[in-house]
């Protein structure tokens, strides 16, 4: 199981690699393709749509083909999509290739999260998501090294696509490890058994609160990252460069915080870790509102990131305990879908608020989402108490 765990960690680096590429390379891509800057939103919406769809159907797919094969095929799909981006010379192909990229990401995310929740301790779930952060950080570093030359973004995509191809080969070669792990845990899935339906699962006590909690968490994370620089630039008069560096501390807080959370889970249970995280986000928002200068603002974003760190992995890890192992894959798939819905639609909603009212509402928007998250998290704790 140790070898398999290493493979899973590497797979999550792979999952993080494509997530930050488009934003990093788009200024160069849109110039080469001759399309407006705003068209990046179209590509990301298609990717998100594919991810949401594959997350909703993850139980059916995983039951039929198994976690190992689904992971290998999903990574291969993302690899081929990235290679396709590297060779694309028109926007239409970008939109077409965004479909397999999104579908592959959703399937592997749900599959690996459920597998780790069932077979490994909470510390490994935190470190798993830390490795996602490593991949998300490495992606822009790789592609930025190619952006000095005209059209260099395409070579960056080809290199990262090649890395994904190598990982896909490793996953296909190591498929017997997954089968042995399933056999060791007496896991036998009936591929013909009908998957659990959303309308049935939503009636289970705590289900609505669980999905709302996940929706709110990912809405907080994505809105913080997307609008942080704009908030600092417009309302605080901070330069674009300094604002970007401050918001990068938010992502550093998430990645480093998940590494530290792995150790904290040895002492505290998942529910306590979620509460710690929520308190951290609240503290970070409060610090951002203090009129004490740039250092305080930077600390606020770092603390929000540290607060976000344990929430996502702890909710996933707790799912088999709350709802039972038999339902965990269904619930995790649906949670992934609601996570992506929150991350996809709530930042644009705040954009509407910022355009029509003011960017000053940024911390209060985050606070409203946090309060809704806390309320639903505590309801979930109460009705699924075990």
SEKE-637637 format. One record per residue (C-alpha): y, z, x. Coordinates in Angstrom, 1 decimal, always signed. Example, Ala and Ser with C-alpha at 12.3 -4.5 7.8 and 13.67 -1.06 7.14 Angstrom:
BEGIN
<py -4.5, pz +7.8, px +12.3>
<py -1.1, pz +7.1, px +13.7>
// end
This chain:
BEGIN
<py +0.0, pz +0.0, px +0.0>
<py +2.3, pz +0.5, px +3.0>
<py +2.1, pz -3.2, px +3.9>
<py +2.7, pz -4.2, px +0.3>
<py +5.8, pz -1.9, px +0.2>
<py +7.2, pz -3.6, px +3.3>
<py +6.7, pz -7.0, px +1.5>
<py +8.5, pz -5.7, px -1.6>
<py +11.4, pz -4.4, px +0.5>
<py +11.7, pz -7.9, px +2.2>
<py +11.5, pz -9.5, px -1.3>
<py +14.5, pz -7.4, px -2.4>
<py +16.5, pz -8.5, px +0.6>
<py +15.7, pz -12.0, px -0.6>
<py +16.8, pz -11.2, px -4.1>
<py +20.2, pz -10.0, px -2.8>
<py +20.8, pz -13.0, px -0.5>
<py +21.8, pz -15.5, px -3.2>
<py +23.8, pz -13.1, px -5.3>
<py +26.9, pz -13.1, px -3.1>
<py +26.8, pz -16.7, px -1.8>
<py +28.7, pz -18.6, px -4.5>
<py +31.7, pz -16.3, px -4.4>
<py +31.9, pz -16.5, px -0.7>
<py +31.5, pz -20.3, px -0.4>
<py +33.2, pz -21.5, px -3.6>
<py +36.7, pz -22.1, px -2.2>
<py +35.1, pz -24.6, px +0.2>
<py +32.6, pz -26.0, px -2.3>
<py +35.1, pz -26.7, px -5.0>
<py +37.4, pz -28.5, px -2.6>
<py +34.5, pz -30.7, px -1.5>
<py +33.3, pz -31.4, px -5.0>
<py +36.8, pz -32.0, px -6.4>
<py +36.5, pz -29.5, px -9.3>
<py +38.8, pz -26.7, px -10.4>
<py +38.4, pz -23.3, px -8.9>
<py +37.6, pz -21.9, px -12.3>
<py +34.4, pz -23.9, px -12.5>
<py +32.6, pz -21.2, px -10.5>
<py +32.5, pz -19.3, px -13.7>
<py +30.4, pz -22.0, px -15.4>
<py +27.8, pz -21.9, px -12.6>
<py +27.6, pz -18.1, px -12.7>
<py +27.3, pz -18.1, px -16.5>
<py +24.3, pz -20.5, px -16.2>
<py +22.7, pz -18.3, px -13.6>
<py +23.2, pz -15.2, px -15.7>
<py +21.9, pz -16.9, px -18.8>
<py +18.7, pz -17.9, px -16.9>
<py +18.3, pz -14.4, px -15.6>
<py +18.8, pz -12.8, px -19.1>
<py +16.2, pz -15.2, px -20.6>
<py +13.6, pz -14.6, px -17.9>
<py +14.1, pz -10.8, px -18.1>
<py +13.5, pz -10.8, px -21.8>
<py +10.2, pz -12.7, px -21.3>
<py +9.1, pz -11.0, px -18.2>
<py +6.3, pz -9.0, px -19.8>
<py +4.6, pz -12.1, px -21.1>
<py +4.9, pz -13.9, px -17.8>
<py +3.8, pz -11.0, px -15.6>
<py +0.8, pz -10.1, px -17.9>
<py -0.4, pz -13.7, px -17.7>
<py +0.0, pz -14.4, px -14.0>
<py +0.4, pz -11.0, px -12.3>
<py +3.2, pz -9.4, px -10.4>
<py +2.3, pz -11.0, px -7.0>
<py +2.1, pz -14.6, px -8.2>
<py +5.3, pz -14.2, px -10.4>
<py +7.2, pz -12.8, px -7.4>
<py +6.0, pz -15.6, px -5.1>
<py +6.8, pz -18.4, px -7.5>
<py +10.1, pz -16.8, px -8.4>
<py +11.2, pz -16.7, px -4.8>
<py +10.0, pz -20.3, px -4.3>
<py +12.2, pz -21.3, px -7.3>
<py +15.2, pz -19.6, px -5.8>
<py +14.5, pz -21.2, px -2.5>
<py +14.3, pz -24.7, px -3.9>
<py +17.5, pz -24.1, px -5.9>
<py +19.4, pz -23.0, px -2.8>
<py +18.1, pz -26.0, px -0.8>
<py +19.2, pz -28.2, px -3.7>
<py +22.7, pz -26.6, px -3.6>
<py +22.8, pz -27.5, px +0.1>
<py +22.1, pz -31.2, px -0.7>
<py +24.3, pz -31.4, px -3.8>
<py +27.4, pz -33.5, px -3.8>
<py +28.5, pz -33.2, px -7.4>
<py +29.1, pz -30.4, px -9.9>
<py +26.5, pz -31.5, px -12.4>
<py +23.7, pz -30.9, px -9.9>
<py +25.1, pz -27.4, px -9.3>
<py +24.8, pz -26.6, px -13.0>
<py +21.2, pz -28.0, px -13.1>
<py +20.1, pz -26.0, px -10.1>
<py +21.7, pz -22.8, px -11.4>
<py +18.9, pz -22.8, px -14.1>
<py +15.9, pz -22.2, px -11.8>
<py +18.0, pz -19.9, px -9.6>
<py +18.7, pz -17.6, px -12.6>
<py +15.2, pz -17.8, px -14.1>
<py +13.6, pz -16.9, px -10.7>
<py +16.0, pz -14.0, px -10.1>
<py +15.3, pz -12.4, px -13.5>
<py +11.5, pz -12.6, px -13.2>
<py +11.2, pz -11.2, px -9.7>
<py +13.7, pz -8.4, px -10.5>
<py +11.8, pz -7.2, px -13.5>
<py +8.4, pz -7.6, px -11.9>
<py +9.2, pz -5.7, px -8.7>
<py +11.2, pz -2.9, px -10.4>
<py +8.3, pz -2.2, px -12.7>
<py +5.7, pz -2.3, px -9.9>
<py +7.6, pz +0.1, px -7.8>
<py +8.3, pz +2.4, px -10.7>
<py +4.6, pz +2.6, px -11.5>
<py +3.2, pz +2.8, px -7.9>
<py +5.7, pz +4.5, px -5.7>
<py +7.9, pz +7.6, px -5.5>
<py +11.6, pz +7.7, px -6.5>
<py +12.8, pz +7.5, px -2.9>
<py +11.3, pz +4.0, px -2.5>
<py +13.1, pz +2.8, px -5.6>
<py +16.4, pz +3.9, px -4.2>
<py +15.6, pz +2.3, px -0.8>
<py +14.4, pz -0.8, px -2.6>
<py +17.9, pz -1.3, px -4.1>
<py +19.5, pz -0.4, px -0.8>
<py +17.6, pz -3.4, px +0.6>
<py +19.1, pz -5.6, px -2.2>
<py +22.5, pz -4.5, px -0.8>
<py +21.5, pz -5.5, px +2.7>
<py +20.6, pz -9.0, px +1.4>
<py +23.9, pz -9.2, px -0.6>
<py +25.8, pz -8.3, px +2.6>
<py +23.9, pz -10.7, px +4.9>
<py +24.4, pz -13.7, px +2.6>
<py +28.2, pz -14.1, px +3.1>
<py +27.9, pz -13.4, px +6.8>
<py +25.4, pz -16.2, px +7.3>
<py +27.4, pz -18.7, px +5.2>
<py +30.8, pz -17.8, px +6.6>
<py +29.5, pz -18.8, px +10.1>
<py +29.2, pz -22.4, px +8.8>
<py +32.5, pz -22.6, px +6.9>
<py +34.5, pz -23.5, px +10.0>
<py +33.5, pz -27.1, px +9.7>
<py +34.1, pz -29.4, px +6.7>
<py +31.1, pz -29.3, px +4.4>
<py +29.6, pz -26.5, px +6.4>
<py +28.8, pz -24.5, px +3.3>
<py +25.9, pz -26.9, px +2.7>
<py +24.3, pz -25.9, px +6.0>
<py +24.7, pz -22.3, px +5.1>
<py +22.8, pz -22.9, px +1.8>
<py +20.1, pz -24.8, px +3.6>
<py +19.6, pz -22.0, px +6.2>
<py +19.4, pz -19.4, px +3.5>
<py +17.1, pz -21.6, px +1.4>
<py +14.9, pz -22.0, px +4.5>
<py +14.7, pz -18.2, px +4.8>
<py +13.6, pz -18.0, px +1.2>
<py +11.0, pz -20.7, px +1.8>
<py +9.5, pz -18.6, px +4.7>
<py +9.4, pz -15.5, px +2.5>
<py +7.8, pz -17.5, px -0.4>
<py +5.0, pz -18.6, px +2.1>
<py +4.5, pz -15.0, px +3.2>
<py +4.2, pz -13.9, px -0.5>
<py +1.7, pz -16.6, px -1.3>
<py -0.4, pz -15.7, px +1.8>
<py -0.3, pz -11.9, px +0.9>
<py -1.3, pz -12.4, px -2.8>
<py -4.6, pz -10.5, px -2.1>
<py -2.6, pz -7.3, px -1.4>
<py -1.2, pz -7.3, px -4.9>
<py -4.7, pz -7.8, px -6.4>
<py -6.1, pz -5.0, px -4.3>
<py -3.3, pz -2.7, px -5.4>
<py -4.0, pz -3.5, px -9.1>
<py -7.7, pz -2.9, px -8.6>
<py -7.1, pz +0.4, px -6.8>
<py -5.1, pz +1.6, px -9.7>
<py -7.6, pz +0.3, px -12.3>
<py -5.0, pz -2.0, px -13.8>
<py -6.6, pz -4.7, px -16.0>
<py -4.2, pz -6.7, px -18.1>
<py -5.4, pz -8.8, px -21.0>
<py -3.4, pz -12.0, px -20.7>
<py -4.1, pz -13.0, px -24.3>
<py -2.6, pz -9.8, px -25.7>
<py +0.7, pz -10.3, px -27.4>
<py +3.6, pz -8.8, px -25.5>
<py +5.7, pz -6.1, px -27.1>
<py +8.4, pz -7.5, px -29.3>
<py +12.0, pz -6.4, px -28.9>
<py +12.4, pz -5.5, px -32.6>
<py +9.5, pz -3.1, px -32.2>
<py +10.6, pz -1.5, px -29.0>
<py +14.2, pz -1.0, px -30.2>
<py +12.8, pz +1.4, px -32.9>
<py +11.3, pz +3.8, px -30.4>
<py +13.3, pz +7.0, px -30.0>
<py +15.8, pz +6.6, px -27.1>
<py +15.4, pz +2.9, px -26.7>
<py +18.9, pz +2.0, px -28.0>
<py +20.4, pz +4.6, px -25.8>
<py +18.5, pz +3.4, px -22.8>
<py +19.6, pz -0.2, px -23.2>
<py +23.2, pz +0.9, px -23.8>
<py +23.2, pz +3.1, px -20.7>
<py +22.0, pz +0.2, px -18.6>
<py +24.5, pz -2.1, px -20.2>
<py +27.4, pz +0.3, px -19.5>
<py +26.3, pz +1.0, px -15.9>
<py +26.2, pz -2.7, px -14.9>
<py +29.5, pz -3.3, px -16.7>
<py +31.1, pz -0.5, px -14.6>
<py +29.6, pz -1.9, px -11.4>
<py +30.6, pz -5.5, px -12.0>
<py +34.0, pz -4.8, px -13.4>
<py +34.9, pz -2.5, px -10.5>
<py +33.9, pz -5.1, px -7.9>
<py +35.5, pz -8.1, px -9.7>
<py +38.9, pz -6.7, px -10.6>
<py +39.4, pz -4.0, px -8.0>
<py +41.4, pz -6.3, px -5.6>
<py +43.5, pz -7.7, px -8.3>
<py +44.3, pz -4.1, px -9.6>
<py +45.4, pz -3.0, px -6.1>
<py +47.4, pz -6.2, px -5.4>
<py +49.3, pz -6.3, px -8.7>
<py +49.8, pz -2.7, px -9.6>
<py +49.9, pz -1.1, px -6.2>
<py +51.6, pz -3.8, px -4.2>
<py +48.8, pz -3.9, px -1.6>
<py +48.2, pz -7.1, px +0.3>
<py +45.3, pz -9.3, px -0.7>
<py +43.6, pz -8.7, px +2.7>
<py +43.9, pz -5.0, px +2.6>
<py +42.9, pz -4.8, px -1.1>
<py +39.7, pz -6.8, px -0.3>
<py +38.8, pz -4.4, px +2.5>
<py +39.3, pz -1.5, px +0.2>
<py +37.0, pz -2.9, px -2.5>
<py +34.4, pz -3.7, px +0.2>
<py +34.1, pz +0.1, px +0.6>
<py +32.8, pz +0.2, px -3.0>
<py +29.9, pz -2.0, px -2.0>
<py +29.4, pz -0.1, px +1.2>
<py +29.3, pz +3.1, px -1.0>
<py +26.5, pz +1.6, px -3.2>
<py +24.4, pz +0.4, px -0.3>
<py +24.8, pz +3.5, px +1.9>
<py +24.5, pz +5.8, px -1.2>
<py +21.2, pz +4.3, px -2.1>
<py +19.9, pz +5.0, px +1.3>
<py +21.0, pz +8.6, px +1.0>
<py +19.7, pz +8.8, px -2.5>
<py +16.2, pz +8.1, px -1.3>
<py +16.3, pz +11.4, px +0.5>
<py +18.0, pz +13.3, px -2.3>
<py +15.2, pz +12.2, px -4.8>
<py +12.8, pz +14.3, px -2.7>
<py +14.7, pz +17.4, px -4.0>
<py +16.2, pz +16.3, px -7.3>
<py +14.6, pz +14.5, px -10.3>
<py +15.8, pz +11.2, px -11.7>
<py +17.8, pz +12.7, px -14.6>
<py +19.7, pz +14.9, px -12.1>
<py +20.4, pz +11.9, px -9.8>
<py +21.8, pz +10.0, px -12.8>
<py +24.1, pz +12.9, px -13.6>
<py +25.2, pz +13.2, px -10.0>
<py +26.1, pz +9.5, px -10.0>
<py +28.1, pz +9.7, px -13.2>
<py +30.0, pz +12.6, px -11.8>
<py +30.7, pz +10.6, px -8.7>
<py +32.1, pz +7.7, px -10.7>
<py +34.3, pz +10.0, px -12.7>
<py +35.6, pz +11.6, px -9.5>
<py +36.3, pz +8.2, px -8.0>
<py +38.2, pz +7.0, px -11.0>
<py +40.3, pz +10.2, px -11.0>
<py +41.1, pz +9.7, px -7.3>
<py +42.2, pz +6.1, px -7.9>
<py +44.7, pz +7.4, px -10.5>
<py +46.3, pz +9.9, px -8.0>
<py +49.6, pz +8.7, px -6.5>
<py +48.7, pz +9.5, px -2.9>
<py +48.7, pz +6.2, px -1.1>
<py +46.3, pz +3.7, px +0.3>
<py +43.9, pz +6.2, px +2.0>
<py +43.3, pz +7.9, px -1.4>
<py +42.7, pz +4.6, px -3.1>
<py +40.2, pz +3.5, px -0.4>
<py +38.4, pz +6.8, px -0.8>
<py +38.3, pz +6.4, px -4.6>
<py +36.5, pz +3.0, px -4.4>
<py +34.1, pz +4.4, px -1.8>
<py +33.3, pz +7.4, px -4.1>
<py +32.8, pz +5.1, px -7.2>
<py +30.3, pz +3.2, px -5.1>
<py +28.5, pz +6.4, px -4.0>
<py +28.4, pz +7.4, px -7.7>
<py +26.9, pz +4.0, px -8.7>
<py +24.3, pz +4.2, px -6.0>
<py +21.6, pz +6.4, px -7.7>
<py +22.1, pz +5.4, px -11.3>
<py +20.3, pz +2.0, px -11.5>
<py +17.2, pz +2.9, px -9.4>
<py +16.9, pz +6.3, px -11.1>
<py +17.0, pz +4.8, px -14.6>
<py +14.3, pz +2.3, px -13.7>
<py +12.1, pz +4.9, px -11.9>
<py +12.3, pz +7.1, px -15.0>
<py +11.3, pz +4.4, px -17.5>
<py +7.5, pz +4.9, px -17.3>
<py +8.0, pz +8.6, px -17.8>
<py +10.3, pz +8.2, px -20.7>
<py +8.4, pz +5.5, px -22.6>
<py +4.9, pz +5.4, px -21.1>
<py +3.3, pz +3.2, px -18.5>
<py +2.0, pz +0.8, px -21.2>
<py +5.5, pz +0.0, px -22.3>
<py +7.3, pz +0.2, px -19.0>
<py +7.2, pz -3.5, px -18.1>
<py +8.6, pz -4.4, px -21.6>
<py +11.4, pz -1.8, px -21.3>
<py +12.3, pz -2.7, px -17.7>
<py +12.5, pz -6.4, px -18.7>
<py +14.8, pz -5.6, px -21.6>
<py +16.8, pz -3.2, px -19.5>
<py +17.3, pz -5.9, px -16.9>
<py +18.4, pz -8.3, px -19.6>
<py +21.0, pz -5.8, px -21.0>
<py +22.1, pz -5.1, px -17.4>
<py +22.9, pz -8.8, px -16.9>
<py +24.6, pz -9.0, px -20.3>
<py +26.9, pz -6.2, px -19.4>
<py +27.6, pz -7.6, px -15.9>
<py +28.2, pz -11.1, px -17.4>
<py +30.5, pz -10.4, px -20.3>
<py +32.4, pz -7.1, px -19.7>
<py +34.4, pz -8.2, px -16.6>
<py +35.7, pz -11.3, px -18.5>
<py +36.6, pz -8.9, px -21.4>
<py +38.7, pz -6.9, px -19.1>
<py +40.2, pz -10.1, px -17.8>
<py +41.5, pz -10.7, px -21.4>
<py +42.9, pz -7.2, px -21.5>
<py +44.6, pz -7.7, px -18.1>
<py +46.1, pz -11.0, px -19.2>
<py +47.4, pz -9.8, px -22.6>
<py +48.2, pz -6.2, px -21.9>
<py +48.2, pz -5.0, px -18.2>
<py +46.0, pz -4.5, px -15.2>
<py +47.1, pz -0.9, px -15.3>
<py +44.3, pz -0.4, px -17.9>
<py +41.6, pz -1.1, px -15.2>
<py +40.7, pz +2.6, px -14.4>
<py +40.8, pz +3.5, px -18.1>
<py +38.5, pz +0.6, px -19.0>
<py +36.0, pz +1.9, px -16.4>
<py +36.5, pz +5.4, px -17.8>
<py +35.7, pz +4.2, px -21.3>
<py +32.5, pz +2.5, px -20.1>
<py +31.5, pz +5.6, px -18.2>
<py +32.0, pz +7.9, px -21.2>
<py +29.9, pz +5.6, px -23.3>
<py +27.2, pz +5.6, px -20.5>
<py +27.2, pz +9.4, px -20.3>
<py +26.9, pz +9.9, px -24.0>
<py +24.0, pz +7.5, px -24.3>
<py +22.3, pz +8.8, px -21.2>
<py +22.3, pz +12.4, px -22.6>
<py +21.1, pz +11.2, px -26.0>
<py +18.3, pz +9.4, px -24.1>
<py +17.5, pz +12.6, px -22.2>
<py +17.3, pz +14.6, px -25.4>
<py +15.1, pz +12.3, px -27.4>
<py +12.7, pz +11.3, px -24.6>
<py +12.4, pz +14.8, px -23.1>
<py +9.0, pz +15.3, px -21.4>
// end
